[in-house]
Amino acid sequence: MTRETREHLERWLDRLMAYVEGTLPKPDVEEVQRHLASCHACQVLLENIQRLREQLQVLESELRLSPEARLRLYQRLNEERRKRGDAPLTIPQALLEEVRRQALDATEATEEEVKK
């Protein structure tokens, strides 16, 4: 892969990941679709993102990782990606919300125990 191609893919990576996750605003979705129609490198990258996402979903269901463990996994993967100079993975919003909700629930339960 040429340096130019790598830089191009790095510029599109976050948008393609958000596209796969369904978190892009409609105008950006249309831009990504137009770009994909003419960019073979990004088509391949999109296929790889989709395949990795599917594999991650299978692993998550097989391993039944807690939300906190999945968040730590994303954080660890992003640390490694930063060391290599790669763009970080996008942590799914649903995962962040689940971890936040569980933390709030645990805090409320602790406060109730303290009151007793």
matplotlib code that plots the C-alpha trace (Angstrom):
import matplotlib.pyplot as plt

x = [0.0, 1.3, 1.7, -0.9, -3.4, -2.8, -3.4, -6.5, -7.9, -7.0, -9.0, -12.1, -11.8, -13.9, -16.6, -16.7, -16.9, -19.7, -21.4, -21.3, -22.6, -25.4, -24.4, -23.7, -26.1, -28.0, -25.9, -22.7, -24.2, -24.9, -21.3, -19.9, -22.1, -21.0, -17.3, -17.7, -19.1, -15.8, -13.1, -12.0, -9.7, -12.5, -14.8, -12.2, -11.8, -15.6, -15.8, -13.0, -14.8, -18.0, -16.3, -14.5, -17.6, -19.5, -16.6, -16.6, -20.3, -19.9, -17.0, -19.0, -21.9, -19.7, -17.6, -20.5, -18.2, -19.6, -20.0, -17.1, -14.9, -15.9, -15.1, -11.7, -11.1, -11.9, -9.6, -6.7, -7.1, -7.1, -3.9, -2.2, -3.6, -2.2, 1.2, 1.1, -0.1, -3.5, -6.8, -8.7, -11.7, -15.1, -16.5, -20.2, -22.5, -24.7, -21.8, -20.8, -24.4, -24.7, -21.5, -22.7, -26.1, -24.5, -22.2, -25.2, -27.1, -24.2, -23.8, -27.5, -27.3, -24.2, -26.0, -29.0, -26.8, -25.0, -28.4, -29.4]
y = [0.0, 3.4, 6.2, 8.2, 5.3, 4.8, 8.5, 8.5, 5.5, 7.1, 10.2, 8.1, 5.5, 7.3, 8.1, 4.5, 3.1, 5.5, 4.6, 0.9, 1.7, 3.8, 7.0, 9.3, 12.1, 11.7, 14.2, 12.4, 9.0, 10.3, 11.6, 8.3, 6.4, 8.7, 8.2, 4.4, 4.3, 5.3, 4.4, 0.7, 1.2, 2.4, -0.3, -2.9, -1.0, -1.0, -4.7, -5.3, -3.1, -4.9, -8.3, -7.3, -5.9, -9.2, -11.2, -9.0, -9.5, -13.2, -13.1, -10.9, -13.3, -16.3, -14.7, -12.8, -10.1, -7.6, -4.0, -2.9, -5.7, -4.7, -1.1, -2.0, -4.1, -1.2, 1.0, -1.5, -1.9, 1.9, 2.1, -0.3, 1.4, 4.8, 3.2, 2.1, 5.5, 4.1, 5.9, 4.7, 2.5, 4.2, 2.9, 2.2, 4.8, 2.0, 0.5, 3.8, 4.4, 0.9, 1.3, 4.7, 3.3, 0.4, 2.8, 5.0, 2.0, 0.8, 4.3, 4.4, 0.9, 1.9, 5.1, 3.0, 0.7, 3.6, 5.0, 1.8]
z = [0.0, -0.9, 1.6, -0.3, -0.2, 3.5, 4.2, 2.1, 4.1, 7.4, 6.4, 5.6, 8.4, 11.0, 8.5, 7.2, 10.7, 11.6, 8.3, 9.3, 12.8, 11.4, 13.3, 10.4, 9.6, 6.3, 4.3, 5.4, 4.5, 1.0, 0.7, 1.8, -0.7, -3.5, -2.5, -2.2, -5.7, -7.2, -4.6, -4.6, -1.7, 0.5, -0.7, 0.5, 3.8, 4.3, 3.6, 6.2, 8.8, 8.2, 8.5, 11.7, 13.2, 12.5, 13.9, 17.0, 17.5, 17.3, 19.8, 22.1, 22.1, 22.6, 25.3, 26.9, 28.0, 30.4, 29.1, 31.3, 29.8, 26.3, 27.0, 28.4, 25.3, 23.0, 25.2, 25.0, 21.2, 20.8, 22.9, 20.5, 17.5, 18.7, 19.2, 15.6, 14.5, 13.4, 14.0, 17.1, 16.8, 17.5, 20.8, 20.2, 21.8, 23.1, 25.0, 26.6, 27.6, 29.1, 31.2, 32.3, 33.3, 35.3, 37.1, 38.1, 39.2, 41.3, 42.8, 43.8, 45.3, 47.4, 48.6, 49.7, 51.6, 53.3, 54.4, 56.1]

ax = plt.figure().add_subplot(projection="3d")
ax.plot(x, y, z, "-o")
ax.set_aspect("equal")
plt.show()
